[in-house]
Amino acid sequence: MSERSEPLLRVSKLRRHFGGGRSFFRSQRTIRAVEDVSLMLRVGETLGLVGESGCGKSTTGRMIVGLERPSGGEIVFKGRDLAGLSPGDWQRQRRDIQMIFQNPQSALDPRLSIGRQIREPLDLHEIGDRAVRDAEVARLMQAVALPPETAGHFPHQISGGQAQRVVIARALAMKPSLIVCDEPVSALDVSVQSKVTELLQELQERFDIAYLFISHDLRVVKQLSHRIAVMYLGQIVEEGPTDPVYRQPLHPYTMALLAAIPDLSAPRRTRSGRLMGDPPSPANPPPGCHFHTRCPYARPRCSAEMPVLREVQGGRSVRCHFAEELRAES
Amino acid sequence: MMPGRHFLVKLARGLLTVWLIVTLTFVALNLSGDPIDALVGDQASPELIAHYREKFGLDRPLWQQYVSYIAGIAQGDFGLSLSDQRPAVELIAGALPHTLRLGLTAFVLGLILGVGFGIVAALNRNRPVDRLVMSFAVLGFSLPNFFLGILLILLFSLHWRLLPSSGDATALHLILPAVTLGTHFAGTFARFTRSAMLEVLNKQYVVAARAKGVPSLRRVLWHALPNAAIPIITIIGLKLGDLVAGSIIVETVFAVPGVGRLLVNAVTSRDFALVQAILIMVSVTMILANLAVDAIYTLIDPRMRAARSEN
């Protein structure tokens, strides 16, 4: 399949450092929010990006959408490197990559009616005439199951779930081939969460949209993602197809994350247990493997030598010196 | 329930405020001394004093004076000026155009510069541009008007002999006083605009607008500024009500025959009727400006509109 071999998005060795600048009064510590992230996304596929808060997953998403400039690395989208684009070129590119935000209410301008929020991208890019745009707004609202009368409502008059539908409709208006979803359901009630994830799945099938689904909620990610990537302190530590990763995680961090999910943890025979403590500061990451300070299997080599992300078996990669041994053990 | 009723309540409160101000100034002025003394001087005969007392109605008991004064105001009669013997309203009407010309020019100048620089500062937060703009803003509103005015006169009128320093006969005369007063307005507006814009620029819908490809100018003027407008409009309203009072010093420095100068002269000559009439005018402007601000809130913020229609 030619489509399979040609990825929609290929991110390699992406880096984003904050601070480090030196002013007259003080010199700041460099925060390595994203240190070495390589990802690949095919047309119509969902990649779940998981990790604790502060691990750099949102920053990664923001760089792909162009809200943040990478400090290094490549973002190749449909064969073009986005990392080096000028702001003007970004403006044109933005149609094709859209973003859905964590807090839908605050992602809407409180002053504009729902109809106008959805319409704005159409107006901006001057798609069709008035009548065409009106029809398109109605079609989009129907696609995300918003009742037509909400078009005249204002953001403070609708629920969180409805607001997220508005945000999704607004993103869909540009007919994007990639949507970066940054914790799109975390702020919603559990009952509404599943409706929105179902909607996202349905839209993916209808319009062949790829999602980069950023979340700390492993249950939601499992439901939606074809593949998942686990991030820790700015690095990808494990990546692979969803089912095998959930069934048999290779990296101790993934094991710990999965063990922390209440209803999936029961029969696991690992000694990993709960994650202890907070992740180290990205301004001062531990030497060697970043995870060794919290890893129950840590050995001397882990604090001396940083492991590389390596492929271990059919489409799975892991950043751990001892992945094979741990597997044999479990 | 209805916006109309809400407005009437506001109006009634405004009238109450005016009444309080009228009463307070009436009491305060009468406590401050006898205006006839100031008018006729200490060599005057008792007959002359009695004559003037009668003429201005000052021979009656205080409460009678108060009642007839209120009754007069209700009919638009603010009494006679003691020193000029003309109706106070007439004197104000003569001075008001001077004040309005200076005040509004300065105000518009301050508004454009203040809001413009405030936005620029917010967009360049913590960069040198921001620091520079904000330094000037602080200087602008903390520098006393008389000092800046005199400084400008020294430089532009005396040293370089470029601009006239007194009166307001031509547009050229207006430049120095308008810049003096406008600098003060601009400094205040710039600070408020900057902080209001900073708050809104960090909101997710502005980031969202960027993500969906809204051009930056439209993002700032269409998504950010209207949402930041509430505090900006509040301060604009307050300053607008402050226009007459604010121009007192500037009018004195630049010898503009406006209401501010009229007020200063009226106070020093204990011209009761004139002082009261000017104070009432200032307070009414203040109240009207506040009512206007209130009406604008509901226009720009749908949430307030909704809150209004629910109450």
Interface residues (C-beta under 8 A of the other chain):
Chain A: V65 G66 L67 Q91 R92 R94 R95 Q98 M99 F101 N103 S106 A107 L108 D109 P110 R111 S113 E120 P121 L124 H125 F154 H156 Q157 V167 R170 A171 M174
Chain B: K203 Q204 Y205 V207 A208 A209 R210 A211 K212 G213 V214 P215 R218 H223 P226 N227 I300 D301 P302 R303 A306
